[in-house]
Amino acid sequence: MTTGAAKLRLAAVLALGTISLSACATQDYVDRRIAEVNTHLTAVEAKADTANQKADAALSAAQAAQATATQDSQRIDQLSSQVTVIQQQEQQPPPRKTPRG
């Protein structure tokens, strides 16, 4: 019986060893998976860089539009002041003409 028990133990150890070895990832498998992840990360970084460039361009355009709007507003304020002066002058009666002579 001791030889039967020894054979059973040996068979169990071999079975467990085989199962544990088949569950381990090989270096090649790990390298391939890491390469896939790195490729994906590179693509995501490229998309993020593109989005950042577009955001920077949009910010520049918005700042330029704001500067133009500010200048236009200042010019409108100047013209409004001039129109007000002209309207006030029109509402005043014309000066009396004195006859010559």
Contacts in CASP RR format, 6 or more apart in sequence:
PFRMAT RR
TARGET T0000
AUTHOR 0000-0000-0000
METHOD contacts of the structure
MODEL  1
MTTGAAKLRLAAVLALGTISLSACATQDYVDRRIAEVNTHLTAVEAKADT
ANQKADAALSAAQAAQATATQDSQRIDQLSSQVTVIQQQEQQPPPRKTPR
G
END
